[in-house]
């Protein structure tokens, strides 16, 4: 896939975000989900697109109050070395791609929460505290994490932490997402509904991770890092989860 120009993607962001805002305003009256808070816990930048993108868009379009919590700085990628960036520079660049992706999906900027844990350091106990904190802020919220069957510790530990809180009764609505290519044995995976209407939005989400414009601090890190995953995402966007 060719790299994407910033001007083209910025135009898409403006059009799509404006349209989402318009549709959300129209649906505000009588919206049954107006008081529904949904939290997506994202270990690294681009996870929100590749694994959770369809689900985030579905919840935004259904009128839920969607919150996206980025957990790490995302500095472990080998791309950082090839770009010659410090950890701080690299994390900030990745965050710009992340924010652009979520703007296209219609998530409100004030509902994007940045933490800066070190990659590979997400402990179950710390994640339990974090999820509990947001549940206390918004009782009976819906919580979305990676499955505890995932091989990556940062992903897996979000699932273990949420499952512990679900078992103890702190959280009542929990969903565990499985990334593309993984099919854990013994789990009934549910596909989030993908409306054809979402597809151009999700293609633009992928494009947000493929912009190279040094003056604006955008380096196409997502596609440089996991190009094949983004190509598969564009061909068949999906979000799958188990309960």
C-alpha positions in Angstrom: 0.0 0.0 0.0 1.3 3.5 -0.9 1.9 5.9 1.9 -1.0 8.3 2.5 -0.8 12.1 2.2 -1.7 14.1 5.2 -3.9 16.4 3.2 -6.1 13.6 2.0 -6.4 11.9 5.4 -7.0 15.2 7.1 -9.9 15.8 4.7 -11.3 12.4 5.5 -11.0 13.0 9.2 -12.9 16.3 8.9 -15.6 14.8 6.7 -16.1 11.6 8.8 -15.8 13.3 12.2 -18.3 16.0 11.1 -20.7 13.4 9.9 -20.4 11.3 13.0 -21.0 14.4 15.2 -24.0 15.3 13.1 -25.5 11.8 13.4 -24.8 11.7 17.1 -26.6 15.0 17.5 -29.6 13.7 15.6 -29.7 10.6 17.7 -29.3 12.4 21.1 -33.0 12.8 21.6 -34.4 9.5 22.9 -31.0 7.8 22.7 -31.4 4.7 24.9 -27.6 4.5 25.4 -27.1 8.2 26.4 -26.1 7.2 29.9 -24.1 4.1 28.9 -20.3 4.4 29.5 -18.1 2.0 27.6 -14.3 1.7 28.4 -11.8 0.2 25.9 -8.5 -0.6 27.5 -5.8 -0.4 24.8 -2.3 -1.7 25.6 -0.5 -0.1 22.5 -1.2 2.3 19.8 -2.9 0.6 16.7 -4.5 -2.1 18.9 -7.6 0.2 19.0 -7.8 -0.1 15.2 -6.7 -3.6 14.4 -8.6 -5.5 17.2 -11.2 -3.1 18.6 -12.0 -0.8 15.6 -15.3 -2.3 14.5 -16.5 -2.5 18.1 -15.5 1.1 18.9 -17.3 2.4 15.8 -20.4 0.2 16.6 -20.6 1.6 20.1 -20.0 5.2 19.0 -22.7 4.9 16.4 -25.1 3.3 18.9 -24.8 6.4 21.0 -22.8 5.0 23.9 -20.4 7.3 25.7 -17.1 5.7 24.6 -13.9 6.1 26.6 -10.6 4.8 25.2 -7.8 4.2 27.7 -4.3 3.9 26.2 -2.1 2.0 28.7 1.5 2.2 27.5 3.8 4.6 25.7 4.3 2.0 22.9 8.0 2.4 22.8 9.1 -1.2 22.5 8.7 -1.3 18.7 11.9 -1.9 16.8 10.8 0.9 14.4 11.9 3.4 17.0 15.6 2.5 16.4 15.3 2.8 12.7 13.7 6.2 13.0 16.4 7.3 15.4 13.9 8.6 18.0 14.1 8.8 21.8 11.4 7.0 23.7 9.6 10.2 24.4 9.7 11.3 20.7 8.5 7.9 19.5 5.7 7.7 22.0 4.4 11.2 21.1 4.5 10.3 17.4 2.6 7.1 18.0 0.0 9.0 20.1 -0.6 11.4 17.2 -1.5 8.4 15.0 -3.7 7.0 17.8 -5.5 10.3 18.3 -6.1 10.6 14.5 -7.5 7.1 14.3 -9.9 7.7 17.2 -11.0 11.1 15.7 -12.1 9.3 12.5 -14.0 6.8 14.7 -15.8 9.6 16.4 -14.4 9.2 19.9 -14.5 12.6 21.7 -11.0 13.9 22.5 -11.9 14.4 26.1 -12.7 10.7 26.4 -9.2 9.6 25.3 -7.1 8.9 28.4 -3.4 8.5 28.2 -1.3 6.5 30.6 2.4 5.9 30.1 3.3 2.5 31.6 6.4 0.9 30.2 5.8 -1.7 27.5 5.8 -5.2 29.0 5.3 -3.9 32.6 1.5 -4.0 32.9 0.8 -5.9 36.1 -2.5 -7.5 36.9 -2.7 -5.7 40.2 -2.1 -2.3 38.7 -4.6 -3.0 35.9 -7.2 -4.1 38.5 -6.8 -0.8 40.3 -7.1 1.2 37.1 -10.3 -0.6 35.9 -11.8 -0.4 39.4 -11.1 3.4 39.4 -13.0 3.9 36.1 -15.8 1.6 37.4 -16.1 3.8 40.5 -16.3 6.9 38.3 -19.0 5.3 36.1 -20.8 2.6 37.9 -22.1 -0.3 35.8 -19.9 0.7 32.9 -19.1 -1.7 30.1 -15.4 -2.8 30.0 -13.6 -4.1 27.0 -10.1 -5.7 27.0 -8.0 -8.3 25.2 -8.7 -11.9 26.1 -6.7 -13.5 28.9 -5.9 -16.2 26.3 -3.6 -13.8 24.3 0.1 -14.6 24.2 1.3 -11.0 24.7 1.7 -10.2 28.5 0.4 -6.6 28.1 -2.7 -7.9 26.3 -3.2 -11.0 28.5 -2.9 -9.2 31.8 -5.8 -6.8 30.9 -8.0 -9.8 30.4 -6.9 -11.5 33.7 -7.4 -8.2 35.6 -10.9 -7.7 34.2 -11.9 -11.3 34.8 -10.8 -11.1 38.4 -13.0 -8.0 38.9 -15.9 -9.7 37.1 -15.6 -12.8 39.3 -15.5 -10.7 42.5 -18.6 -8.7 41.3 -16.8 -5.4 41.0 -17.6 -5.4 37.2 -20.8 -6.8 35.7 -20.3 -6.2 32.0 -17.0 -7.5 30.6 -16.0 -8.5 27.1 -12.7 -10.1 26.1 -11.4 -9.4 22.6 -9.4 -11.8 20.4 -7.1 -10.5 17.7 -7.1 -11.6 14.1 -5.6 -15.0 13.5 -6.1 -16.3 17.0 -8.9 -18.8 17.8 -8.6 -20.0 21.4 -10.0 -23.5 21.8 -13.2 -23.8 23.8 -14.4 -20.2 23.4 -17.4 -19.1 21.5 -16.2 -16.0 19.6 -18.8 -13.4 18.8 -18.3 -11.1 15.9 -19.2 -7.4 16.3 -21.6 -6.4 13.6 -19.9 -4.7 10.7 -22.1 -2.4 8.8 -21.0 -1.7 5.2 -21.4 2.0 6.3 -18.4 1.6 8.6 -15.9 0.5 5.9 -14.8 3.9 4.5 -14.3 5.1 8.1 -12.1 2.1 8.9 -10.1 2.4 5.7 -9.4 6.0 6.8 -8.4 4.7 10.2 -5.8 2.5 8.5 -4.6 5.5 6.5 -4.1 7.5 9.7 -1.3 5.0 10.5 0.3 5.5 7.1 0.9 9.2 6.9 4.5 10.5 6.5 4.8 14.2 7.2 7.9 15.0 9.2 6.8 18.7 9.8 3.7 17.5 11.5 5.4 14.7 13.4 3.7 11.9 11.5 5.9 9.0 10.3 3.6 6.2 9.3 4.8 4.1 12.2 1.7 1.8 12.3 2.2 0.6 8.7 6.0 0.5 9.1 5.6 -1.8 12.2 2.7 -4.1 11.2 2.0 -3.4 7.5 0.5 -6.9 6.9 -1.9 -6.5 9.8 -3.2 -3.2 8.4 -3.5 -4.7 4.9 -5.6 -7.6 6.4 -7.6 -5.1 8.4 -8.5 -3.1 5.3 -9.5 -6.3 3.4 -11.6 -7.5 6.3 -12.1 -5.3 9.4 -13.3 -7.3 12.4 -13.7 -7.3 16.1 -14.3 -10.6 17.9 -14.8 -11.2 21.6 -15.9 -13.8 24.1 -17.7 -13.3 27.4 
